[in-house]
Amino acid sequence: MLHNIINYFSTLENHPIQRMVILVGGMLLLWMIEGAIPLATLHYKKNKVRHAVVNLSFTLIHLIIHTGFAVLILLLSDWAKANHFGLVYWFGLGVGMTIVVSCLALDFFGGWFVHIVEHKVKFLWRFHVIHHADNNVDVTTGLRHHPIESVLRGIFFLGGVIISGSPMYAVMIFQTLLIISTQFTHANISLPRWLDSSISFILVSPNMHKVHHHWKQPYTDSNYSAVFSIWDRLLGTFMKLDPKEIRYGLDRYYPNEKDEDLPQLMKAPFQKFYESPGEVESTPVTNPELSRV
């Protein structure tokens, strides 16, 4: 069975339609589940479809950019194999551990590390703001990234490929996990708290990631992980908050009433930051429901 899995993912980059089916199929499934068990009552500017069109416009651009990165990933992966460069070759790992180490390395560099850098470096934060500006976080929010941010994430992902030496089958396995996780964690779905909490010990859960989308810092500066929650737990960036307390959007940097204005969202990183009068200071952690673990 493992052999069949390896064969499938080794050539998956040559089958864009199959990859698109995974992306679109997962999105449509979660779209329907959102209607059945919503976590929050969302208030779209016009309607859910209009909101989705804006977010999917960013998604389409993101996918085009990363299709270009796929060529670089393939070249780096082949180079690492030919030169036995990277963790999987240095430690002589078998197929199973190669997948594990590759997924962890790619998740760290392409998920947690690039994400925290975007929050800490002011210039890069200007682009990441577009993702956080969404006032109605749902399954379509996942790949709402400014094109410049998409390029940055691709560069960090390449770093993960070089350091891990990930073969293409491991890269494709991780990218499939990443797509599923991104959709799942942004989806406006309500899971039983015990289930959500249990998932978050290893994987990023919907409630865990929603804390990251809370409208004020320091809530925003937490839970950076993409697939595996271990990075936040090990590196001290894990926080939790009662879902009922979560409010989406931003208290500064971008006007919330323009979160579905596509042309303005594209231009915003190059303009002066917006500041809401009276709400420019970060709020200290005083809520007893919030804790850093």
C-alpha positions as CSV (number, residue, x, y, z in Angstrom):
1,M,0.0,0.0,0.0
2,L,2.8,2.4,0.9
3,H,4.4,1.7,-2.5
4,N,1.2,2.7,-4.3
5,I,1.0,5.9,-2.2
6,I,4.5,6.8,-3.1
7,N,3.9,6.1,-6.8
8,Y,0.8,8.3,-6.8
9,F,2.3,11.3,-5.1
10,S,5.6,11.0,-7.1
11,T,3.7,12.0,-10.2
12,L,0.9,14.2,-8.7
13,E,2.6,17.4,-9.8
14,N,2.0,16.3,-13.4
15,H,-1.7,16.0,-12.8
16,P,-3.0,19.6,-12.1
17,I,-6.6,18.5,-12.6
18,Q,-6.4,16.0,-9.8
19,R,-4.8,18.6,-7.5
20,M,-7.6,21.0,-8.4
21,V,-10.2,18.4,-7.6
22,I,-8.7,18.0,-4.1
23,L,-8.8,21.8,-3.6
24,V,-12.2,22.5,-5.0
25,G,-13.8,19.3,-3.7
26,G,-12.6,20.0,-0.1
27,M,-13.7,23.6,-0.3
28,L,-17.2,22.7,-1.6
29,L,-17.6,20.1,1.1
30,L,-16.6,22.5,3.9
31,W,-18.8,25.2,2.3
32,M,-21.8,22.9,2.8
33,I,-20.8,21.9,6.3
34,E,-20.5,25.6,7.3
35,G,-24.1,26.0,6.5
36,A,-25.1,23.0,8.7
37,I,-22.9,23.6,11.8
38,P,-21.6,27.2,11.7
39,L,-19.2,28.4,14.4
40,A,-20.2,32.0,14.2
41,T,-22.9,34.1,12.5
42,L,-21.0,35.9,9.7
43,H,-22.1,39.3,8.4
44,Y,-21.0,39.6,4.8
45,K,-20.9,43.0,3.1
46,K,-23.3,41.7,0.4
47,N,-23.5,37.9,0.5
48,K,-21.4,34.8,0.9
49,V,-20.9,34.4,-2.9
50,R,-19.6,38.0,-3.3
51,H,-17.2,37.4,-0.3
52,A,-16.0,34.2,-1.9
53,V,-15.4,35.9,-5.3
54,V,-13.0,38.3,-3.6
55,N,-11.1,35.7,-1.7
56,L,-11.0,33.2,-4.6
57,S,-9.5,36.0,-6.7
58,F,-6.5,36.0,-4.4
59,T,-6.5,32.2,-4.3
60,L,-6.3,32.0,-8.1
61,I,-3.3,34.4,-8.2
62,H,-1.7,32.4,-5.3
63,L,-2.1,29.1,-7.3
64,I,-0.6,30.6,-10.4
65,I,2.4,31.9,-8.5
66,H,3.0,28.5,-6.8
67,T,2.6,26.7,-10.1
68,G,5.8,28.6,-11.1
69,F,7.4,27.6,-7.8
70,A,6.6,23.9,-8.6
71,V,9.3,24.0,-11.2
72,L,11.9,25.2,-8.7
73,I,10.8,22.7,-6.1
74,L,11.2,19.8,-8.6
75,L,14.7,21.1,-9.6
76,L,15.8,21.4,-5.9
77,S,14.3,18.1,-5.0
78,D,16.2,16.4,-7.8
79,W,19.4,18.2,-7.0
80,A,19.1,17.1,-3.3
81,K,18.7,13.5,-4.4
82,A,21.6,13.6,-6.8
83,N,23.9,15.2,-4.2
84,H,22.5,13.4,-1.2
85,F,21.9,16.8,0.4
86,G,19.4,17.3,3.3
87,L,18.2,15.7,6.5
88,V,16.6,12.7,4.8
89,Y,19.9,11.8,3.1
90,W,22.3,12.7,6.0
91,F,20.4,10.4,8.3
92,G,19.8,7.7,5.7
93,L,16.0,7.7,6.4
94,G,13.6,5.1,5.0
95,V,10.5,6.0,3.1
96,G,8.3,6.3,6.2
97,M,10.6,8.5,8.2
98,T,11.4,10.5,5.0
99,I,7.7,11.4,4.8
100,V,7.6,12.4,8.5
101,V,10.8,14.5,8.5
102,S,9.9,16.1,5.2
103,C,6.4,17.1,6.4
104,L,7.7,18.5,9.7
105,A,10.5,20.5,8.0
106,L,8.2,21.9,5.3
107,D,5.6,22.7,7.8
108,F,8.1,24.5,10.0
109,F,9.7,26.6,7.2
110,G,6.6,27.0,4.9
111,G,4.1,27.3,7.8
112,W,5.2,28.5,11.2
113,F,8.5,30.2,10.4
114,V,7.4,32.3,7.5
115,H,4.2,33.2,9.3
116,I,5.9,34.6,12.4
117,V,8.4,36.5,10.2
118,E,5.5,38.1,8.4
119,H,4.1,39.3,11.8
120,K,7.4,40.5,13.2
121,V,8.9,42.3,10.1
122,K,6.8,45.5,9.6
123,F,7.4,45.6,5.8
124,L,6.2,42.0,5.4
125,W,3.3,42.5,7.8
126,R,1.9,45.1,5.3
127,F,1.2,42.3,2.9
128,H,0.0,39.8,5.4
129,V,-2.6,42.3,6.7
130,I,-4.7,41.5,3.7
131,H,-5.3,38.0,5.1
132,H,-6.2,39.3,8.5
133,A,-8.4,42.0,7.1
134,D,-11.2,39.5,6.3
135,N,-14.1,40.2,8.7
136,N,-15.8,37.0,7.9
137,V,-13.4,34.1,8.1
138,D,-14.6,31.0,6.3
139,V,-13.3,28.3,4.1
140,T,-12.5,30.7,1.3
141,T,-10.2,32.8,3.6
142,G,-7.5,30.2,3.6
143,L,-5.6,31.2,0.5
144,R,-6.5,34.9,0.7
145,H,-2.9,36.1,0.3
146,H,-1.5,39.2,-1.4
147,P,0.6,38.1,-4.4
148,I,3.8,39.4,-2.7
149,E,3.1,37.3,0.3
150,S,2.5,34.3,-2.0
151,V,6.0,34.8,-3.4
152,L,7.5,35.1,0.1
153,R,5.8,31.9,1.3
154,G,7.2,30.1,-1.8
155,I,10.7,31.2,-1.0
156,F,10.5,29.9,2.6
157,F,9.0,26.7,1.3
158,L,12.0,26.3,-1.0
159,G,14.2,26.7,2.0
160,G,12.4,23.8,3.7
161,V,12.9,21.6,0.6
162,I,16.7,22.3,0.6
163,I,17.2,21.7,4.3
164,S,15.1,18.5,4.4
165,G,16.1,17.2,1.0
166,S,12.5,16.2,0.5
167,P,11.8,13.9,-2.5
168,M,8.9,15.0,-4.7
169,Y,6.5,12.4,-3.3
170,A,7.0,13.8,0.2
171,V,6.6,17.3,-1.0
172,M,3.3,16.4,-2.7
173,I,2.1,14.6,0.4
174,F,2.7,17.6,2.5
175,Q,1.2,20.0,0.0
176,T,-2.0,17.9,0.0
177,L,-2.1,18.0,3.8
178,L,-1.5,21.7,3.7
179,I,-4.4,22.4,1.4
180,I,-6.8,20.2,3.5
181,S,-5.5,21.8,6.7
182,T,-5.8,25.4,5.4
183,Q,-9.4,24.8,4.3
184,F,-10.4,23.0,7.5
185,T,-8.8,25.5,10.0
186,H,-10.4,28.5,8.3
187,A,-13.8,26.9,7.8
188,N,-16.6,28.4,9.8
189,I,-17.6,25.1,11.4
190,S,-18.4,24.3,15.0
191,L,-16.8,21.1,16.4
192,P,-17.5,19.7,19.9
193,R,-15.0,21.4,22.1
194,W,-13.5,18.1,23.3
195,L,-12.9,17.1,19.7
196,D,-11.4,20.5,18.7
197,S,-9.2,20.5,21.8
198,S,-8.0,17.0,21.2
199,I,-7.1,17.7,17.6
200,S,-5.1,20.8,18.6
201,F,-2.6,18.7,20.6
202,I,-1.1,17.5,17.3
203,L,-2.8,19.3,14.4
204,V,-4.1,22.8,14.0
205,S,-7.8,22.8,14.8
206,P,-10.5,25.3,13.6
207,N,-10.8,27.0,17.1
208,M,-7.1,27.1,17.6
209,H,-6.6,29.0,14.3
210,K,-9.5,31.3,14.8
211,V,-7.7,32.8,17.8
212,H,-5.0,33.9,15.3
213,H,-7.8,35.8,13.4
214,H,-9.1,37.7,16.5
215,W,-9.2,41.4,15.7
216,K,-6.7,42.6,18.3
217,Q,-3.2,41.8,19.3
218,P,-1.7,40.0,21.1
219,Y,-4.3,37.4,20.0
220,T,-3.3,37.9,16.4
221,D,0.4,37.2,17.3
222,S,-0.2,33.6,18.2
223,N,-1.0,30.2,16.7
224,Y,1.1,30.6,13.6
225,S,1.2,26.9,12.7
226,A,-0.2,25.6,9.4
227,V,-0.6,21.8,9.8
228,F,1.1,20.7,13.0
229,S,0.4,22.6,16.3
230,I,3.6,21.4,17.9
231,W,5.5,24.4,16.7
232,D,3.3,26.8,18.6
233,R,3.4,24.6,21.7
234,L,7.1,24.1,21.7
235,L,8.1,27.6,20.8
236,G,5.7,29.4,23.2
237,T,3.3,30.9,20.6
238,F,0.2,28.8,21.5
239,M,-2.8,30.6,22.8
240,K,-6.4,29.7,23.4
241,L,-9.6,31.8,23.6
242,D,-13.3,30.9,24.0
243,P,-14.7,31.0,20.5
244,K,-17.6,33.1,21.7
245,E,-15.0,35.9,22.4
246,I,-13.5,35.9,18.9
247,R,-14.2,38.8,16.6
248,Y,-12.6,38.9,13.1
249,G,-10.9,41.8,11.3
250,L,-8.3,44.3,12.5
251,D,-8.4,47.1,15.1
252,R,-6.0,49.1,12.9
253,Y,-3.9,48.9,9.7
254,Y,-6.9,48.5,7.4
255,P,-10.5,49.7,7.4
256,N,-12.8,46.8,8.2
257,E,-15.5,48.2,5.9
258,K,-13.3,47.7,2.9
259,D,-12.4,44.1,3.6
260,E,-14.1,43.0,0.3
261,D,-12.7,45.8,-1.8
262,L,-10.4,43.8,-4.1
263,P,-8.6,46.8,-5.9
264,Q,-8.0,48.5,-2.5
265,L,-6.7,45.3,-0.9
266,M,-4.2,44.9,-3.7
267,K,-3.0,48.5,-3.3
268,A,-3.1,48.7,0.5
269,P,0.4,47.4,1.3
270,F,1.9,50.2,-0.7
271,Q,-0.1,52.9,1.0
272,K,0.0,54.5,4.5
273,F,-1.5,52.3,7.2
274,Y,-5.0,53.1,8.3
275,E,-5.5,53.7,12.0
276,S,-8.8,53.6,13.8
277,P,-9.1,56.6,16.3
278,G,-9.0,55.4,19.9
279,E,-8.1,51.8,19.0
280,V,-4.4,52.0,18.0
281,E,-3.0,50.5,21.1
282,S,-2.7,46.8,21.6
283,T,-5.0,45.4,24.3
284,P,-3.2,43.6,27.2
285,V,-4.2,40.0,28.0
286,T,-6.8,40.3,30.7
287,N,-9.4,37.9,29.6
288,P,-9.4,34.8,31.9
289,E,-10.4,32.7,29.0
290,L,-7.2,33.5,27.2
291,S,-4.0,31.7,28.1
292,R,-0.6,31.2,26.6
293,V,0.6,27.6,27.0
